[in-house]
Amino acid sequence: MVEFAEMKRLKCTVGAVVVALVSGVVFWIGCLLFLALPVRARQDAASVPVNSAPDNFVGEWKFNPEKSSPGTQRASLKIELQGTDYKFTNDKLFDNGTELQWWFVTDMKGDCVKSTQLNGKPMGGETCMTRIDSNTFVRNDKLVTESYKVDPKKRTMTVEFAPKSTVIVNGRHASKTKSVYDRVSVEK
């Protein structure tokens, strides 16, 4: 027969096993909950649009020749939202008398789009725009790179132009330039 001391030891052992089993189940339930929480958080984060910050570059901009590199007499730029896309309308008069007026629509995710003159005729080349953040976007075409940046007060936008190779613009070699645009209005 099992003596009293032996029974006491077995009860302790059985009790330890039960505690261990319950602790193990609680441990695994805790692990599953821990793993499930980040999945739920990721689902919530994925439902928030990446471009949720307001785009400070949307609106009308007028060229400021006093703060810009030479080469342009007059320019204006209008950036409008069209659903999830952006419509750019440009009007530029160069120092040599060449005037260009054109527009294009882009999702600003890096894909290249064709430009159209305001008179409806297509323009050569493509424009490839990428939105970096609510104050910055980049044009990265085959021939040039342009960086657009809105100042912290949202009053000016600076455009830095850099040719990727020897580019002829209006009969002369293009070089790095800076154009400053002052805000005229904000799209509502």
Secondary structure, 3 states (H helix, E strand, C coil): CCCHHHHHHHHHHHHHHHHHHHHHHHHHHHHHHHHHHHHHHHHHHHCCCCCCCCCCCCEEEEECHHHCCCCEEEEEEEEEEECCEEEEEEEEEECCCCEEEEEEEECCEEEEEEEEECCCCEEEEEEEEEEEECCEEEEECCCEEEEEEECCCCCEEEEEEEECCCCEECCEECCCEEEEEEEEECCC
